[in-house]
């Protein structure tokens, strides 16, 4: 007996609208604005089984340090309302092993690689940039300055405009001239525009906004913090309004500086918000944990949303929400409305006269 399976032919998605998705990443030009957020996709190797990583604008690697690092104690992750906390602690193999294995794989794969670097001193950042200077296959360098500065009582570089500028200046000097240097900023500051201006003046070719925001979760059964490291970085949809505010403020003050917007992006509409606020590219991170194919899906959704709104180029939508609203022409009041307005004016005048006479 032959068994038959009745299936319905899959419906193909309509073709994407002809929108030029070319994007700016510092001084580099990418074929599209979709990047992975550092720390959420390793070096892209795991994602390549779900989609072709060469389809992305670039793969931003997990932040790498000079020496191998085991990271923070477990537990390292905790789910929160509309997001998650992570306390990984920059675990990694060190720069030499990273170049030999991860960066070499990205180069062989043909993917555009943006290497995120992290250090605890200005000198360590310089050495990392120098190690990458003569490495092939590098599209850009992201400077993760949301690290404790051991030379300054453990304060985070990104929270101090002077310290942040010192790191970026030394990375810029140590990086090949044609490779863009992009500074990744923390939202946990009083004035993110001041930090942004400082790093741009120091040589940053662009900005990544934002890194995670510091958070805490307590287990009410054990009555202790959930994370082994106590605090962790909050990511996911919960921080999207915060990230959008940062992108908006920085673009308003530094409109010519390319911005990679990130923070809770899950759909093409989310990505569009960042573009309209001033981001010339976007990065997705937390959504990858439950939807590994999200980067390509969101990229296609963004292209459709731009086309639906009449944009021929992504670049035309960058910062569009900052444009002043058109002033509607005054409309003539009808006769009844004019009479009501006149009566109200008379009443107000009479009341004022009465108060003066009292």
CORMO-V399449 format. One record per helix or strand of 2 or more residues. SS is the DSSP state (A for helix, B for strand). FROM is the first residue (numbers start at 1). TO is the last residue. If there is no record, write none. Layout:
# CORMO-V399449
SS FROM TO
SS FROM TO
This chain:
# CORMO-V399449
B 23 25
B 28 30
B 34 36
A 47 49
A 53 55
B 58 60
B 77 80
B 83 86
A 95 109
B 113 117
A 122 133
B 138 144
B 148 149
A 150 152
B 155 156
A 157 159
A 161 174
B 180 184
A 192 201
B 206 209
B 213 216
B 218 219
B 224 225
B 230 235
A 237 253
B 258 262
A 268 277
B 281 284
A 286 289
A 294 308
A 314 317
A 320 322
A 335 357
